């Protein structure tokens, strides 16, 4: 009876121990949930967005260089012109008459100079003959001296005539310059953007007459934060969005070497590629400047 109880206790202990070990092994074998690590993809930083005007290098108000009355206007707004084309004409009748008088004086003095040069040749020949005759005691020494002084006086007269002729030529040239000022000409190839004058209008010196603008090359002008210093260079490309929703590219050509202390920005200019028809000087466009990885 005692033996039977001992076996029963051993059997119960064995059963309980086995169940405990099995439960522990099952818990130990259960793996802990692991977090999935996904590879990070490189996302480029967004471009810096700004705006600026479209400009051209040549764009000026053509001003009057002398006073006068507008006699005729040969072009109007939107007319395409070449360098040197006549835009308008001032009344030049008085200047033309003065110029003709100055030209006649120049011609007269030129003929006088020729006369004195011919007379010098004659008097030099007389002097040479007198010197030969004096050698043979045919004439007196006083006669030779007279002929010599006559030649010297003729040379002085020629020098005076040369100075008078030079002054007359300069006066003629001055009148020609004034006459040219009455002809208003285009300073470069471009288009007439505005006209400020009318026929018959009296204008004064420095009055605006026309606004002439070149049509290319087109340049966009904008500012960037000072953080872009050393990170944008001449030759870099930027993107432009025109008001017509067309995209264009431009190449950076000028970067200001100083920072505006009021806005902490630098000024940049870029030249637009090609000759896009949807862009014109004075237009404002949106500009996208790519950022570098460190910006």
Buried (B, 14 or more C-beta within 10 A) or exposed (E): EEEEEEEEEEEEEEEEEEEEEEEEEEEEEEEEEEEEEEEEEEEEEEBBEBEBEBBBEBBBBBBBBBEBEBBEBEBEEEBEBEEEBBBBBBBBEEBEEBBEEBBEBBEEBBEBBEEBBEBBEEBBEBBEEBEEBBEEEEBEEEBBEBBBEBBEEBBEBBEEBBEBBEEBBEBBEEBBEBBEBBEBBBBBBBBBBEBBBEEEEEBEEEBBBBBBBBBBBBBBBBBBBEBBBEEBEEEBEBBBBBEEEEEBEBEBBEBBEEBEEEEEBBBBBBBBBEEBEEBBBEBEBBBBBBBEEEB
